[in-house]
């Protein structure tokens, strides 16, 4: 079909199967999501739930349920989401890329390109970001441009530093830039090898466990994870000590609130120095 839908008809010209009913990691314009998208590498999911669209890390640990890292749409009784592209207003050369949420719920506008954006698709990327690409016909080089990204200071709904994988398995992010690598010697220049400084999360027999502290940081766990309040930092540490899959924990000192972390990823720099992360390592 012209819209990219692959359709199978029987001899009586009745619809038997269509690819639009089976999205994998992307939606084309006109396609409806009724269940979920899964990134090509299988690491992330965008799940349609009764309360909205939620984003999950699938393989953060072997024994835990998926970790929530984003909430795109929050709406009661959401049963489907359709990716649409329509002219914004008659007489204006602009198009709306949007998600139609269903009757009596409304739409979520993603972007307004100032050209015909009918050739667009929404994809859950292998880094966990949700991105819309739009084909801009007048150019020959990089004609597919990014018109929306959920995690983006300029194009999205939340800061780019909120993307759990922005700085790899471990790193501090500020203004969409990876600025530091947490180590036992303090914050050093970031590199892709930051995570090798920390324990992989598995138990180390015969080796004592220690933690180094990173002040003024948060990550997705404090926004979507189930933290526990009224805990002293010593108790939070003890729980991480006893958990072979714990790689560290977040702790809000003023609120005495604790999040045990099976996966940390990017730490976002924040102004409140009492929001800290403790990274586990073995002596």
FIBADREN-744258 format. One line per 2 residues: for each residue x, y negated, z of N, C-alpha, C. Coordinates in Angstrom, 1 decimal, decimal comma. Example, Ala and Ser with C-alpha at 12.3 -4.5 7.8 and 13.67 -1.06 7.14 Angstrom:
2
13,2/5,7/7,8/12,3/4,5/7,8/13,2/3,3/7,8  12,8/2,2/7,1/13,7/1,1/7,1/12,9/0,0/7,9
//
This chain:
283
0,8/1,2/0,0/0,0/0,0/0,0/0,9/-1,2/0,0  0,4/-2,4/-0,5/1,2/-3,6/-0,5/1,6/-4,1/0,9
0,9/-3,7/1,9/1,3/-4,2/3,3/2,3/-3,2/3,9  2,8/-2,2/3,2/3,8/-1,3/3,8/3,2/0,0/4,4
1,9/0,1/4,4/1,2/1,3/5,0/1,3/2,4/4,0  1,8/3,6/4,5/1,8/4,8/3,6/0,5/5,6/3,9
-0,3/5,8/2,8/-1,6/6,4/3,0/-1,7/7,7/2,2  -2,4/8,6/2,8/-2,7/9,9/2,2/-4,2/10,1/2,1
-4,7/10,3/0,8/-6,1/10,6/0,5/-6,3/12,0/0,1  -7,5/12,5/0,3/-7,8/13,9/-0,2/-8,4/13,7/-1,6
-8,8/14,8/-2,2/-9,3/14,8/-3,6/-10,6/14,0/-3,7  -11,3/13,8/-2,6/-12,5/13,0/-2,7/-12,2/11,5/-2,3
-11,0/11,2/-2,3/-10,6/9,8/-2,1/-10,9/9,3/-0,7  -10,9/10,3/0,3/-11,1/10,0/1,7/-9,8/9,9/2,4
-9,6/8,9/3,3/-8,4/8,8/4,0/-8,1/10,0/4,9  -7,0/10,6/4,8/-6,6/11,7/5,6/-5,6/11,3/6,7
-4,6/10,5/6,2/-3,5/10,1/7,2/-2,9/8,8/6,7  -2,5/7,9/7,6/-1,8/6,7/7,3/-0,7/6,4/8,3
0,4/5,8/7,8/1,5/5,6/8,7/1,2/4,5/9,8  0,2/3,6/9,5/-0,1/2,6/10,4/-0,6/3,1/11,7
-1,1/4,4/11,7/-1,6/5,0/13,0/-0,5/5,6/13,8  0,7/5,5/13,3/1,8/6,2/14,0/3,1/5,3/14,0
3,0/4,2/14,7/4,2/3,3/14,8/5,3/4,0/15,6  6,5/3,7/15,3/7,6/4,3/16,1/8,3/3,2/16,9
9,1/2,3/16,2/9,8/1,2/16,9/9,3/-0,1/16,4  8,4/-0,2/15,4/8,1/-1,5/14,8/6,6/-1,5/14,4
6,1/-2,8/14,2/4,8/-3,0/13,7/4,9/-3,9/12,5  4,3/-3,6/11,4/4,2/-4,5/10,3/2,9/-5,3/10,4
2,9/-6,4/9,6/1,7/-7,3/9,7/0,4/-6,5/9,3  -0,6/-6,6/10,2/-1,8/-5,8/10,0/-1,8/-4,5/10,8
-0,7/-4,1/11,4/-0,7/-2,8/12,1/-1,1/-3,0/13,5  -1,7/-2,0/14,1/-2,3/-2,0/15,4/-1,5/-1,1/16,3
-1,2/-1,5/17,5/-0,5/-0,7/18,5/-1,6/-0,2/19,5  -1,7/1,1/19,7/-2,7/1,7/20,6/-2,0/2,5/21,7
-0,7/2,7/21,6/0,0/3,5/22,6/1,3/2,8/23,0  2,3/3,0/22,3/3,6/2,5/22,6/4,6/2,4/21,4
5,6/1,6/21,5/6,7/1,6/20,6/7,9/2,1/21,4  8,8/2,9/20,8/10,0/3,4/21,4/11,2/3,0/20,5
12,2/2,4/21,1/13,3/1,9/20,3/14,0/3,1/19,6  14,7/2,8/18,6/15,3/3,9/17,7/16,2/4,8/18,5
16,9/4,3/19,5/17,8/5,1/20,3/17,1/5,8/21,5  15,8/5,5/21,6/15,0/6,2/22,7/15,2/5,6/24,1
16,0/4,5/24,2/16,3/4,0/25,5/15,2/3,1/26,1  14,4/2,5/25,2/13,4/1,5/25,7/12,0/1,8/25,1
11,0/1,3/25,9/9,6/1,5/25,4/8,9/0,2/25,6  8,0/-0,1/24,7/7,0/-1,1/24,9/5,6/-0,4/25,0
5,0/-0,5/26,2/3,9/0,4/26,5/2,6/-0,4/26,6  1,6/0,0/25,9/0,3/-0,6/26,0/-0,4/0,0/27,2
-0,7/-0,9/28,2/-1,3/-0,4/29,5/-2,6/-1,2/29,7  -3,5/-0,7/30,5/-4,8/-1,5/30,7/-4,6/-2,9/31,2
-3,5/-3,2/31,8/-3,2/-4,5/32,4/-2,3/-5,3/31,5  -1,9/-4,8/30,4/-1,0/-5,6/29,5/0,0/-4,8/28,7
1,0/-5,5/28,1/2,1/-4,8/27,5/3,3/-4,9/28,4  3,9/-3,7/28,7/5,0/-3,7/29,6/6,2/-3,0/28,9
7,4/-3,5/29,4/8,7/-3,0/28,8/9,4/-2,2/29,8  9,9/-1,0/29,3/10,6/-0,1/30,3/11,9/0,4/29,7
12,8/0,6/30,7/14,1/1,3/30,4/13,8/2,8/30,7  14,0/3,7/29,7/13,6/5,1/29,8/14,6/6,0/30,5
15,9/5,7/30,3/16,9/6,6/30,8/17,9/6,0/31,7  17,4/5,1/32,6/18,2/4,5/33,6/18,8/5,5/34,6
18,1/6,6/34,9/18,6/7,6/35,8/17,9/8,9/35,4  18,5/10,0/35,9/17,9/11,3/35,5/16,7/11,7/36,3
16,5/11,2/37,5/15,4/11,7/38,3/14,3/10,6/38,6  14,5/9,4/38,1/13,5/8,4/38,4/12,6/8,2/37,2
11,5/7,6/37,5/10,6/7,1/36,4/11,2/5,9/35,7  10,7/5,6/34,5/11,3/4,5/33,8/11,2/3,2/34,6
12,2/2,3/34,4/12,3/1,0/35,1/11,6/-0,1/34,3  10,7/-0,8/34,9/10,1/-1,9/34,2/11,1/-3,1/34,1
11,2/-3,7/32,9/12,1/-4,9/32,8/11,4/-6,1/32,1  10,2/-6,0/31,8/9,5/-7,1/31,1/8,0/-6,9/31,1
7,3/-8,0/31,1/5,8/-8,0/30,9/5,5/-9,0/29,9  5,1/-8,5/28,7/4,9/-9,4/27,6/3,5/-10,0/27,6
2,5/-9,3/27,8/1,1/-9,8/27,9/0,5/-9,2/29,2  -0,2/-10,1/29,9/-0,9/-9,6/31,1/-2,4/-9,9/30,9
-3,2/-8,9/30,7/-4,6/-9,1/30,4/-5,4/-7,8/30,8  -6,5/-8,0/31,4/-7,3/-6,9/31,9/-8,0/-6,2/30,7
-8,1/-4,9/30,8/-8,9/-4,1/29,8/-8,3/-4,3/28,4  -7,0/-4,2/28,3/-6,3/-4,3/27,0/-6,3/-2,9/26,4
-6,9/-2,7/25,2/-7,0/-1,4/24,6/-6,2/-1,3/23,3  -5,9/-2,4/22,7/-5,1/-2,4/21,5/-4,5/-3,8/21,2
-3,4/-3,8/20,4/-2,8/-5,0/20,0/-2,5/-5,0/18,6  -2,9/-6,0/17,8/-2,6/-6,0/16,4/-1,7/-7,2/16,0
-0,7/-6,8/15,2/0,3/-7,8/14,8/-0,3/-8,5/13,5  -0,4/-9,9/13,6/-1,1/-10,6/12,5/-0,2/-11,8/12,0
-0,5/-12,2/10,8/0,1/-13,4/10,3/-1,0/-14,1/9,4  -1,3/-15,3/9,8/-2,3/-16,1/9,1/-1,9/-17,6/9,0
-2,3/-18,2/7,9/-2,1/-19,7/7,8/-2,6/-20,4/9,1  -1,8/-21,3/9,6/-2,1/-22,0/10,8/-3,4/-22,8/10,7
-3,3/-23,8/9,7/-4,5/-24,6/9,4/-4,5/-25,0/7,9  -5,7/-25,0/7,4/-5,8/-25,4/6,0/-5,1/-26,8/5,7
-4,3/-26,8/4,8/-3,6/-28,1/4,4/-2,2/-28,2/5,1  -1,9/-27,3/6,0/-0,6/-27,3/6,6/0,2/-26,1/6,1
1,5/-26,4/5,7/2,3/-25,3/5,2/3,0/-24,6/6,4  2,2/-23,9/7,2/2,8/-23,2/8,4/1,9/-22,0/8,6
2,6/-20,9/9,1/1,9/-19,7/9,4/2,0/-19,3/10,9  1,0/-18,6/11,4/1,1/-18,1/12,8/1,4/-16,7/12,8
2,5/-16,3/13,4/2,7/-14,9/13,7/2,2/-14,6/15,2  1,3/-13,7/15,3/0,6/-13,6/16,6/0,2/-12,1/16,9
-0,1/-11,9/18,1/-0,7/-10,6/18,6/-2,2/-10,8/18,9  -3,0/-10,1/18,2/-4,5/-10,2/18,5/-4,7/-9,1/19,6
-5,3/-9,6/20,7/-5,4/-8,7/21,9/-6,8/-8,0/22,0  -7,7/-8,4/21,2/-9,0/-7,7/21,2/-10,1/-8,7/21,5
-11,3/-8,3/21,4/-12,5/-9,1/21,5/-12,6/-9,7/22,9  -12,8/-11,0/23,0/-13,0/-11,8/24,2/-11,7/-11,8/25,1
-10,6/-11,5/24,5/-9,3/-11,6/25,2/-8,4/-12,8/24,6  -8,4/-12,8/23,2/-7,7/-13,9/22,6/-6,4/-13,4/21,8
-5,5/-14,3/21,6/-4,3/-14,0/20,8/-3,1/-14,6/21,6  -1,9/-14,0/21,3/-0,7/-14,5/21,7/0,2/-15,0/20,5
0,4/-16,2/20,4/1,2/-16,7/19,3/2,7/-16,6/19,6  3,4/-15,9/18,6/4,8/-15,6/18,8/5,6/-16,7/18,1
5,3/-17,1/16,9/6,1/-18,1/16,2/5,2/-18,8/15,1  5,7/-19,9/14,6/5,0/-20,7/13,6/6,0/-21,1/12,5
6,4/-20,1/11,7/7,3/-20,5/10,6/6,7/-21,5/9,6  7,4/-22,4/9,1/6,9/-23,4/8,1/7,0/-22,9/6,7
6,6/-21,7/6,5/6,6/-21,1/5,2/5,7/-19,8/5,3  5,4/-19,2/4,1/4,6/-18,0/4,1/5,4/-16,9/4,8
4,9/-16,5/6,0/5,6/-15,5/6,8/4,9/-14,1/6,8  4,2/-13,8/5,7/3,5/-12,6/5,6/4,4/-11,4/5,6
5,6/-11,5/5,0/6,6/-10,5/5,1/7,4/-10,5/6,4  6,8/-10,0/7,4/7,3/-10,0/8,8/7,1/-8,7/9,4
8,0/-8,3/10,4/7,7/-7,1/11,2/8,2/-7,4/12,6  7,6/-6,8/13,6/8,0/-6,8/15,0/8,6/-5,5/15,4
9,8/-5,6/16,0/10,5/-4,4/16,3/11,1/-4,4/17,7  11,0/-3,3/18,4/11,7/-3,1/19,7/13,1/-2,6/19,4
14,1/-3,5/19,7/15,5/-3,3/19,3/16,1/-2,3/20,2  17,3/-1,8/19,8/18,1/-0,8/20,5/18,7/-1,4/21,8
18,7/-2,7/21,9/19,2/-3,3/23,2/18,0/-3,7/24,1  16,8/-3,3/23,7/15,6/-3,6/24,6/14,9/-4,9/24,3
15,4/-5,7/23,4/14,7/-6,9/23,1/13,6/-6,7/22,1  12,5/-7,5/22,1/11,4/-7,4/21,2/11,5/-8,6/20,2
11,7/-8,3/18,9/12,1/-9,3/18,0/11,2/-9,2/16,8  10,9/-10,4/16,2/10,2/-10,5/14,9/11,1/-11,0/13,9
11,2/-10,3/12,8/12,0/-10,7/11,6/11,1/-11,1/10,5  11,4/-12,2/9,8/10,6/-12,8/8,7/11,4/-13,0/7,5
10,9/-12,6/6,4/11,6/-12,8/5,1/11,4/-14,1/4,5  12,5/-14,9/4,3/12,5/-16,2/3,8/13,0/-16,1/2,3
12,1/-16,2/1,4/12,3/-15,9/0,0/13,4/-16,8/-0,7  13,4/-18,1/-0,4/14,3/-19,0/-1,1/15,8/-18,7/-1,0
16,2/-18,0/0,0/17,6/-17,8/0,3/18,0/-16,4/-0,1  19,3/-16,2/-0,5/19,8/-14,9/-0,9/20,5/-14,2/0,2
21,1/-15,0/1,1/22,0/-14,5/2,2/21,2/-14,5/3,5  21,1/-13,3/4,1/20,4/-13,2/5,4/18,9/-13,7/5,3
18,2/-13,2/4,3/16,9/-13,6/4,0/15,9/-13,2/5,2  16,3/-12,1/5,9/15,5/-11,7/7,0/16,0/-12,5/8,2
15,2/-13,5/8,6/15,6/-14,4/9,8/14,8/-14,0/11,0  15,4/-14,2/12,2/14,8/-13,9/13,4/13,9/-15,1/13,8
12,6/-14,9/13,8/11,6/-16,0/14,1/11,1/-15,9/15,6  11,3/-14,8/16,2/10,9/-14,6/17,6/11,7/-13,6/18,3
12,1/-13,8/19,5/12,8/-12,8/20,4/12,3/-13,0/21,8  11,7/-12,0/22,4/11,1/-12,1/23,7/12,1/-12,7/24,7
13,4/-12,1/24,7/14,4/-12,6/25,6/15,3/-13,6/24,8  15,0/-14,8/24,9/15,8/-15,9/24,1/15,4/-17,2/24,7
16,5/-18,0/25,0/16,2/-19,4/25,5/15,5/-20,2/24,4  15,7/-20,0/23,1/15,2/-20,8/22,1/13,9/-20,3/21,4
13,9/-18,9/21,2/12,8/-18,3/20,4/11,8/-17,6/21,3  12,1/-17,4/22,6/11,3/-16,4/23,3/10,5/-16,9/24,4
10,1/-16,0/25,3/9,2/-16,2/26,4/10,0/-16,4/27,7  11,1/-15,7/27,8/11,9/-15,7/29,0/13,4/-16,0/28,6
14,2/-16,3/29,6/15,6/-16,6/29,3/16,3/-15,4/28,7  17,3/-15,7/27,8/18,1/-14,7/27,2/18,9/-13,9/28,2
19,2/-14,5/29,4/20,0/-13,8/30,4/19,1/-12,7/31,1  17,8/-12,8/31,0/17,0/-11,8/31,6/17,0/-10,5/30,9
17,5/-10,4/29,7/17,6/-9,1/29,0/18,6/-8,2/29,7  18,2/-7,1/30,2/19,1/-6,2/31,1/20,4/-5,8/30,4
20,4/-5,8/29,1/21,6/-5,3/28,4/22,4/-6,5/27,8  22,1/-7,7/28,1/22,7/-8,9/27,5/24,3/-8,8/27,7
24,7/-8,4/28,9/26,1/-8,4/29,2/26,6/-6,9/29,5  25,9/-6,0/28,8/26,3/-4,6/28,9/25,9/-4,0/30,2
26,6/-3,0/30,7/26,3/-2,2/31,9/26,5/-3,0/33,2  27,3/-4,1/33,1/27,6/-4,9/34,2/28,2/-6,2/33,8
27,7/-7,4/34,2/28,3/-8,6/33,9/27,3/-9,8/34,3  27,9/-10,9/34,5/27,1/-12,1/34,9/26,9/-13,0/33,7
25,6/-13,4/33,6/25,1/-14,2/32,4/24,7/-15,6/32,9  25,0/-16,6/32,1/24,5/-17,9/32,3/24,4/-18,6/31,0
23,2/-19,3/30,8/22,9/-20,0/29,5/23,2/-19,1/28,3  22,7/-17,8/28,4/22,8/-16,8/27,3/24,2/-16,4/27,0
25,2/-16,7/27,9/26,5/-16,3/27,6/27,0/-15,4/28,8  27,8/-14,4/28,5/28,4/-13,5/29,5/29,6/-14,2/30,0
29,6/-14,7/31,3/30,6/-15,6/31,8/31,5/-14,9/32,8  31,2/-13,8/33,3/32,0/-13,2/34,4/31,8/-11,7/34,5
32,9/-11,1/35,0/32,8/-9,6/35,3/33,0/-9,5/36,8  32,0/-9,0/37,5/32,2/-8,7/39,0/33,2/-7,6/39,3
34,2/-7,9/40,1/35,2/-6,9/40,5/35,5/-7,1/42,0  36,2/-6,1/42,6/36,6/-6,2/44,0/37,5/-7,4/44,2
38,1/-8,0/43,2/39,0/-9,2/43,4/38,2/-10,5/43,1  36,9/-10,3/42,9/36,1/-11,5/42,7/35,6/-11,5/41,2
35,1/-12,7/40,8/34,6/-12,8/39,4/35,7/-13,1/38,4  35,9/-12,2/37,5/36,9/-12,4/36,5/36,3/-12,6/35,1
37,1/-12,8/34,1/36,5/-13,0/32,8/35,8/-11,8/32,3  34,7/-12,0/31,6/33,8/-10,9/31,2/34,5/-10,1/30,0
34,3/-8,8/30,0/34,6/-8,0/28,8/33,7/-6,8/28,8  33,7/-6,1/27,7/32,8/-4,9/27,7/33,3/-3,8/28,6
34,4/-3,9/29,2/34,9/-2,9/30,2/34,6/-3,2/31,6  33,7/-4,2/31,8/33,3/-4,6/33,2/32,8/-3,4/34,0
32,0/-2,5/33,4/31,4/-1,5/34,2/32,4/-0,4/34,7  33,6/-0,4/34,1/34,6/0,6/34,5/35,1/0,3/35,9
34,9/-0,9/36,4/35,3/-1,3/37,7/34,5/-0,6/38,8  33,2/-0,3/38,4/32,3/0,2/39,4/32,1/1,7/39,3
31,6/2,3/40,4/31,3/3,7/40,4/30,2/4,0/39,4  30,2/5,2/38,8/29,2/5,5/37,8/27,9/5,9/38,4
27,8/6,0/39,8/26,6/6,3/40,4/26,5/7,7/41,0  27,5/8,6/40,5/27,5/9,9/41,0/28,2/10,0/42,4
27,9/11,0/43,2/28,6/11,1/44,5/30,0/11,5/44,3  30,9/11,0/45,1/32,3/11,2/45,0/32,7/11,9/46,3
32,8/13,2/46,3/33,2/14,0/47,5/34,6/13,6/48,0  34,7/13,4/49,3/36,0/13,1/49,9/36,5/11,7/49,7
35,6/10,9/49,1/36,0/9,5/48,9/35,0/8,6/49,6  35,5/7,6/50,3/34,6/6,7/51,0/34,0/5,7/50,0
32,7/5,3/50,2/32,1/4,4/49,4/32,2/2,9/49,9  32,5/2,0/49,1/32,6/0,6/49,4/31,7/-0,2/48,4
31,5/-1,5/48,8/30,8/-2,4/47,9/31,5/-3,7/47,8  31,4/-4,3/46,7/31,8/-5,7/46,6/30,6/-6,6/46,3
30,7/-7,8/46,8/29,5/-8,7/46,9/29,6/-9,8/45,8  28,5/-10,0/45,1/28,4/-11,0/44,1/27,2/-12,0/44,5
27,6/-13,2/44,8/26,6/-14,2/45,3/25,9/-15,0/44,2  24,7/-15,4/44,4/23,9/-16,2/43,5/23,5/-15,5/42,2
23,0/-14,3/42,3/22,6/-13,6/41,1/21,3/-12,8/41,3  20,6/-12,6/40,2/19,4/-11,8/40,2/19,4/-10,9/39,0
18,5/-9,9/38,9/18,3/-9,2/37,6/16,9/-8,7/37,6  16,6/-7,9/36,6/15,2/-7,5/36,4/14,6/-6,8/37,6
15,4/-6,1/38,4/14,8/-5,4/39,5/14,0/-6,3/40,5  14,5/-7,5/40,7/13,8/-8,3/41,7/12,5/-8,9/41,1
12,4/-8,9/39,8/11,2/-9,3/39,1/10,1/-8,3/38,9  10,6/-7,0/38,7/9,6/-6,0/38,4/9,8/-4,7/39,3
10,9/-4,6/40,0/11,1/-3,4/40,8/10,4/-3,5/42,1  10,3/-2,4/42,8/9,6/-2,3/44,1/10,7/-2,5/45,2
10,9/-3,7/45,6/11,8/-4,0/46,7/11,1/-3,7/48,0  11,9/-3,7/49,1/11,4/-3,5/50,4/11,9/-4,6/51,3
10,9/-5,2/52,0/11,3/-6,3/52,9/11,5/-5,9/54,3  12,0/-6,9/55,1/12,3/-6,7/56,5/13,3/-5,6/56,7
14,3/-5,6/55,8/15,4/-4,6/56,0/16,7/-5,3/56,2  17,5/-4,9/57,2/18,8/-5,5/57,4/19,7/-5,0/56,2
20,7/-5,8/55,9/21,6/-5,4/54,8/22,3/-4,0/55,1  22,6/-3,7/56,3/23,2/-2,5/56,7/22,3/-1,3/56,3
21,0/-1,4/56,5/20,1/-0,4/56,2/19,9/-0,2/54,7  19,9/-1,3/54,0/19,9/-1,3/52,5/21,1/-0,6/52,0
22,3/-0,9/52,5/23,5/-0,2/52,1/23,4/1,3/52,4  22,9/1,7/53,6/22,8/3,1/54,0/22,0/3,8/53,0
20,9/3,2/52,5/20,0/3,9/51,6/20,7/4,1/50,2  21,5/3,2/49,8/22,3/3,3/48,6/23,4/4,4/48,8
24,0/4,4/50,0/25,1/5,4/50,3/24,5/6,8/50,1  23,3/7,0/50,5/22,7/8,4/50,5/22,1/8,8/49,2
22,1/7,8/48,3/21,5/8,1/46,9/22,6/8,2/45,9  22,8/9,4/45,4/23,9/9,7/44,5/23,7/8,9/43,2
22,5/8,5/42,8/22,3/7,7/41,6/22,3/6,2/41,8  22,4/5,8/43,0/22,5/4,3/43,3/23,8/3,8/42,9
23,8/2,7/42,1/25,1/2,1/41,7/25,3/0,8/42,4  24,4/0,4/43,3/24,5/-0,8/44,0/23,1/-1,2/44,5
23,0/-2,4/45,1/21,7/-2,9/45,5/21,6/-4,4/45,4  20,4/-4,9/45,2/20,2/-6,4/45,3/19,7/-6,7/46,7
20,0/-7,9/47,3/19,6/-8,2/48,6/19,4/-9,7/48,7  18,1/-10,1/49,1/17,8/-11,5/49,4/18,0/-11,8/50,9
19,0/-12,5/51,2/19,4/-12,6/52,6/18,3/-13,4/53,4  17,7/-14,4/52,9/16,7/-15,2/53,6/15,5/-14,4/53,9
15,1/-13,6/52,9/13,8/-12,8/53,0/14,1/-11,4/53,6  15,4/-11,0/53,7/15,7/-9,7/54,2/15,1/-8,6/53,3
15,2/-8,8/52,0/14,5/-7,9/51,0/15,6/-7,2/50,2  15,3/-5,9/49,9/16,3/-5,0/49,4/15,7/-4,3/48,2
16,6/-4,1/47,1/16,2/-3,3/46,0/17,4/-2,4/45,7  17,2/-1,1/45,9/18,2/-0,1/45,5/18,2/0,1/44,0
19,4/0,1/43,4/19,5/0,0/42,0/20,2/1,3/41,4  19,4/2,0/40,6/20,0/3,1/39,8/20,7/2,6/38,6
20,5/1,4/38,2/21,1/0,8/37,1/21,1/-0,7/37,3  22,2/-1,4/37,0/22,2/-2,8/37,2/22,2/-3,6/35,9
23,1/-3,4/35,0/23,1/-4,1/33,8/23,5/-5,6/34,0  22,8/-6,5/33,4/23,2/-7,9/33,5/22,7/-8,6/34,7
23,5/-9,3/35,4/23,2/-10,2/36,5/23,0/-11,6/36,1  21,9/-12,2/36,3/21,7/-13,6/35,9/22,1/-14,5/37,0
22,9/-15,5/36,7/23,3/-16,5/37,6/22,1/-17,4/38,0  22,0/-17,6/39,4/20,9/-18,4/39,9/21,5/-19,4/40,9
20,7/-20,4/41,2/21,2/-21,5/42,1/21,3/-21,0/43,6  20,4/-20,1/44,0/20,3/-19,6/45,4/21,4/-18,6/45,7
22,4/-19,0/46,5/23,5/-18,2/46,8/23,1/-17,0/47,7  21,9/-17,1/48,3/21,5/-16,0/49,2/20,9/-14,8/48,5
20,8/-14,9/47,2/20,4/-13,8/46,3/21,7/-13,1/45,9  22,0/-11,9/46,4/23,3/-11,3/46,1/23,1/-9,9/45,6
24,1/-9,4/45,0/24,2/-8,1/44,5/25,4/-7,4/45,1  25,3/-6,2/45,5/26,4/-5,3/46,1/26,6/-4,2/45,1
27,9/-4,1/44,6/28,2/-3,1/43,6/29,0/-2,0/44,2  28,6/-0,8/44,1/29,2/0,3/44,7/30,5/0,8/44,0
31,5/1,1/44,8/32,7/1,7/44,2/33,3/2,7/45,2  34,2/3,6/44,7/34,7/4,6/45,6/36,2/4,4/45,8
36,7/4,4/47,0/38,1/4,3/47,3/38,9/5,6/47,0
//
